[in-house]
Amino acid sequence: MKKVIFPFSFALIILLLIIIPASAAQKGKNHKKPKIIFTVEPFDNSLEILPPQFVGNDYFEILKALLLNSKTYKKGEFEKTDEFTARMENLRSSTLYGKLHYDSLIAFGLKKKFTELYNADTENMQVTLTSAAVMDDKLSDALKVKLPPGKGRYSFAPDTRDAKAIEVYSFLRKTKKYTGSNAFGVKAKITAEVYEIFSLAIPHNFESKEDDDIRFAVKLNAEKAPEAKLYGSILLVGHLLRPFWGKGSSHSTATISYPRETLNLISYIGFGVKEVWYYNFKTGEVYHKELLNKLADPSESDNE
């Protein structure tokens, strides 16, 4: 099939970070959606109830701050390793934006970027956060985790785990139609779409059983379960991880049987998840706090 090529640049990311929050807010205003609540302060994980419509810290403001200071995170040509290490250590306590520092506890909200399945017999809500590969080799390598035999998923072999991406926001940015053909000359009308996706790149350094996804069960009685499934939301609680941000893309080609071409332009924030909260977006009631059992940290040498 003929391909459509779309430009992707650092300047585009900056532009989108300016446009998206404003356009999203305007769209919400037009449709009279409830106002979402962000915080510019470090997240307090001792809370037992959240403000209604709370979604944690602002992903776009944090990404924008990280991008504007991106040169700070690179080791200079004439900078010694111990000097760079000391500078990165000092960076931890410096201001990122608002009242947030680089080492502050941060929470990112996921509204319906996960699945819920209720079992009325056991009164358990099964919550699953699906993940994808990180399409930025440098960021993925920096967040890779290597576990010795017996500590990971294998008893007699090392367990090397690639970083995982969890989507936070996605927007359809462009659509184009064209006529494509296959090797046999069969033609089809193709719809090409460009999506801007904003994700968290997380090290897979927590216990997982069947697959790489984060999953847990929440005890809910049959009276609360319908509202939980309607308004259930997720908070990912943790800390920023170097190299802090990255970008990548993925592309799927069209076929005659499926005449749709998709280009995903992906921005990442490096993030170490400590807790996963399941809560009611409408009321702020916290149903469950899942504490992830961290097995190891990404290699600091990989993060330089």
N, C-alpha and C positions, 0 to 999 in steps of 0.2 A: 504493500500500500504506500501511496505517497505520504510523506511526512510534513507536518507543519512545525516550523521551528520558532520558538518564542524566546526572546532574550531574557536573561536572568542575571541581575547584577546587584552589587552591594548598594548602589544608589536606589534601585528599585525597592529593596528592603526598607531603607530609611523612609522613602516616600510612603510606602504602605503603612509603616508604623505611625505616620502622621495622619493618614487618611482613614484607616480602618476604625480607630476608636470613635472618631467624629461621625463617620457614616453609620456605624453600628448604633450609636446613640440616637441619631436622627431617625433611623429605621424603627428603633424601639419607641420613639416619641410618636411617630405616625400611627403605629399599631397599638398605642397605649399599653405597652408591656410594662410590668413592674420594674422599678428602678433597681439595678443591681448595686450592691454595696461592696466597695473595695476598701482596703486599709493600707495606709502608707507606713504603718508601724510594724515591728516584728510581731509574728503571730504568737499568741499565748495558748500553748497546748494544754493548759490546765482548765480551760473553759469547759463547762458542761452543757452550755446552750449558746448558740450563735445568733447574731442579729438576723432578722428575716431578710431574704434575698442576698445573703452574704456569699461572696465568691473568693474570699481571701485577698491576696496581694495582686496587683495589676500586672499581668504577664507582659503587656506591651510596654509599659513604663520601665519595667525591669530590663527587657530586651533592648530597648532604646538606650538606656543608661550603659548597658554592657557594650553595645556597639560603639557608642561615642567615646568610650574609654578603651577600646580594643587594643590600641598600640601599647597600652600600659602592661598588658599581660605577656608580652613577648620579651624574650631575653635579648638584650642589645648586643651588637657585634663586639663591642669593647667592654662588655660587662662580665665580670667573673661570676662563676656559678654560685659561689657563696653570697655574693652581693645580690644576685637575682633572687636567691632563696630568701634572703633577709627582706628584700623589698616586697616579695609576695606575702611574707608573713605579716608585714606591717599593713599590707593592703586589706587584710582580713577585718581590721577594726576601722577602716576608713568608710566614709559615707558613700553609699551607692546612689540612692535618691530618697527624698523624704526623710524619714527617720530610720531607714534601713541601712545597715552596714553589709559588707560582703559576707560576714559570718553570721548574720541574723537568721533566726528561724523564720522560714517563709512557707506560706501555704498557697497552692494554686488550685482553683476550683475547676472541676470537670462536670459540666451539666449535660447529662445524657450521652457522654462519651464512654459508656460502659453498658453492660447488660445485667439485668436482674431477673431471677427466676424464683418464684415462691412455691414452696411445698406446704400445702395446708395441713398435711398429716403431721409433719415434724415441726411446723411453724417456723421454718427457716427460710430466709431470703438469701439465695446464693448470688453473690455479687462478683462479677468478673471484669477486670480491666485488661482488655486485649492490647497487645503491643506489636510493634513492627521493627524491622531492622533500621539502624541509624545509617542514613545515606550520606554520611560524611566520614571518610576513612580516618582522618586525623582525630576527630572527636571520638569516634568509635574505638580506636586503638587506645586513646587516653583513658577511656572509661572501662576498658576490658578488665575482667577479674580472673585471676588464676588461682584455683584452689587445689591443694595437695590431695592425694588419694585418701578417701575416707571422709573428707570434710565436705565434699560436694555431692554430686549425684552418682558418682561411681566409687566403688569400694577399693578397686585395685588400679585405678588410672587417674591421672590429673583431670581436673574439670576446668576447661577454659571457656569462659562465658563472654560473649559479645554484649555490648551495650544494647539497650532496648529503647524504643521511642514510644511515648504515650502522647497521643494527640490531645491538644487543649482547645484549639480553635481551627476552623477551616472556612474558607470563603471562595466562592466561584468568582474568578476575576475576569475571565474572557471566554467567549464562545465564538467559534467560527465553523462554517459549513463548507465543504468542498467535495468534489467527486474523485474517488480513488478507484484503483483497479488492482486485481491480483495478477499472478504470473500467467493466468489463462485468459486474461483480457476481460474478465467479468467485472463490471463496474457497480459501484454502490455510492450512495450519498452518505458522506461521513460527517459526523459531528465531532469537532475537536474542542476540548474544554481545558482551561488552565485553572488550577486550584492553587491558592496560597494556603499553606498549612503551617501551623505553629505548634510545636511539640516540645516535650521534655525528653532529653536524652539521659537515661538513668543507667547506672551500673547494675548488672544482674547479680547483686551480691547478697541476695536474701534467699531464704529457703523456698523452694518450689517443688512440687511433686510431679504432676503429670506433664506440665509444659512450662513455658517461660512466663505465662500470664500471672498477674496477681489476682488471687481469688480467695474469698472467705465467706463464711456463713454468718448471718445476723439473725438472732432470735427475735421474732416479731409475732404478736398475736394476730389473729385473723381480722380484728377490728382496725389495727393500725396498718396492716400490709397494703391495702389498696391505695391509701394516701401516700405511703412510702414509695410505692412504685410510680405514682403520678408525679411526686415532687422530690423523689430521691436524688441526691447529688453527692459528689465526691470531693473531698479535699485531700490533696497530696501534700504532706508536711515534711519539710526537710531543709537542706542547705544547698547553696550553690556550689558547684564543683568546677575546678579548672579543667579544661581551658574556657569554661563559662558559656561559650556559644559556638555555633557552627551553622552551616547551610549545605543543602544538597538538593537532589531532585530525583524523581522517578518517572518513568514514561511507559505507558502501555499503548501498543499499536492497535489499529482497527483491523477487523476481519470482515469478510462478507456476511458471516452469520451474526457478528456483533460489530456493527459499523460505528464504533465510538472510540475516539482516541483521547487519552488523558495525559496531561502533564501536571505533575505535582511539584510545586516549588516550596521547599521545606526550610523553615528556620527552626533552630534548636536552642534551648537553654540547657546547659549541663546541670544536673540536679541529683542529689542523693536523697532518696525517699526514706524517712524514718517511720512515719505513721500514715495510715490511710483512714480517713474519717468518712463514714456514711451518715448523711444527715438530711433533714427536711428543708429544702430550699425556701419553702413558703413560710414556715414557722421558726426555723432555726433549731429545732429539736435534734440533738445528736443521738442517733440510734446505736452507733458502734464506733469504737476506735481500734483499728487493727495495727498492732505493733509489729513491724517487720524484724525478723531475727537476722541482723546483719552478720554475714559470715566472714567478710574481708573487705578491705578498701582497695580501690584501684591503685596500681603502682605509682608512687609519686614521681618516679623517674620518667614514666610515660606521659606525665602531665606537663613536662617542661617544654 
